[in-house]
C-alpha cells in the first residue's frame, strides 16, 4: 500500500504540470520505486544493527525480498502509462488508468505477509469494533459464521508462489504476521509451529487473537508461522532459540513429526515460554518421553499406526467437537493460566496419552496438572520452567476470537516478559561495552 501511494503521488503530480512524455513518466515511476525500496532496505538493516543483530547475506536478501512490494507497486501504473498510447488516451485518461491499476492491485492481493526468515516487525494491521463479552466458561458468543465475516484486506502476500487460502509452495517458508505496536509495550517474537491451513479453524483464529491481545491487553506479538518441515532446520541453525515464545498449534498429523519435536525441545531446553495445544500437547508429551525419560521407542499412533504400544494412542471416545469440564490442580501453572480451578473447554482431537505410560513421565518431573471429570489428563506442565504448558483442548476456539482465552493471554504475557528480559540483557551488555571502551580510552 505504501508503494502504491508513492506511485499514485508521482502520477497525480505529473498530471498537474501539463503535457508529460510517457517515457519519462514510466522511468520516473520505476526510479521512484527503486529509490524508496532501497531506502527501506537500508533503514531495516540499520535498525537491526542497532539492536545487535548481525548482518549476513541471507538477512540482506530476506529484507530486500520483504520490501520488494514497494517497487512492485510502481509496475502496474508504469504498464498502464505504457499502454495508454495504444488505447488512444490523453494524459488525463492515462493518469486515471494508472491510478486505477494500483487500486486494482491493492484489492487483489492476498492476506498474510510471507517472509523467508524472522526479523523485526515490518507490517501492521488493526481490527476495530466492539468486543463481545465472553461467558465465564470462556466459550463466549460464536458471532457470525467465518464465511459471512468481512474479508481481511489489511494483510498482504509478498513472496512469489504463495497462494492465498492454501498451503505455501513446495519449499514452505516462514509466514509473518504482526500486530500494531504499542508505544508502552515490549514486542515479543513468537514462533507458531504448525502446517498452516485455512481448513483448520484454530489457524484462522490466530490473526484475531494477535490483534485482540494487542488492542485489549497491550501484549504485542510479532508472530511467524514455521512449517514443521522447516522447524528442524530452524532449530539446528539456532533461529528458534531467538524467539520469545514457541506455540505448537493443532493440525496433526504434522508434515514432520521430527520438526514439531525439535521446536518443543528448543523451548524446553532454552527456557523459552511454550504452549502446545491439541497436537502440540500430544507432541510435547512425546518429546518429553523421548528426550527426558529416555523412551526412544515412544510413538504417536497417528504418525506410526503400526506401533505396538504407542505413548499417544486413540482415545476411547473421540473428542472432536466435544466440550467438557477441566479441573486444574491447585497451585499449578494450569490453574494460574486458566484463572480458575474449573473451566469448560473445547476439543477437536482423537488422540491422547495412554494412561499406562503416565507414571514414567511423572517420575521424571512432568506434572499432569489438568484432568477431565473422568480423571483423564487434559493439561501438562514442566515445573521449574518459566512457562511450559500443554493442553489437549484448543483455547484458540474460545468465543469468536476477539477475547483471547486466558491460556493464550498467559502465553503472551510470558513472551513479553521474556522479550523484556532479553532487551535488558542486550542493554546491559551494551552499557558494559561502552563503559569498558571509555575506560580504555
Buried (B, 14 or more C-beta within 10 A) or exposed (E): BEBBEBBBEBBEEBBEEEEBEBEEBBEBBBEBBEEBBBEBBEEBBEBBEEEEBEEEEEBEEBBBBBBBBBBBBBBBBBBBBBBBEEEEBEBEEBBBBBBEBBEEBBEEBBBBBBBBBBBBBBBEBEBEEEEEEBEEBBBBEEEEEEEEEEEEBBBBBBBEEBEEEEBBEEEBBBBBBBBBBBEEBBBBBBBBBBBBBEEBBBBBBBBBBBBBBBBEBBBBBBBBBBBBBBBBBBBEEEBBBBBBBBBBBBBBBBBBBBBBBBBBBBBBEBBBBBBBBBBBBBBBBBBBBBBBBEBEEBBBBBBBEEBEEBBBBBBEEEBEEBEBEBBBBEEBBBBBBBBBBEBBBBBBBBBBBBEEBBEBBEEEEBBBBBBBEEEBBBBBBBEEBBBBBBBBBBBBBBBBBBBBBBBBBBBBBBBBBBBBEBBEEEEEEEEEEEEEEEEEE
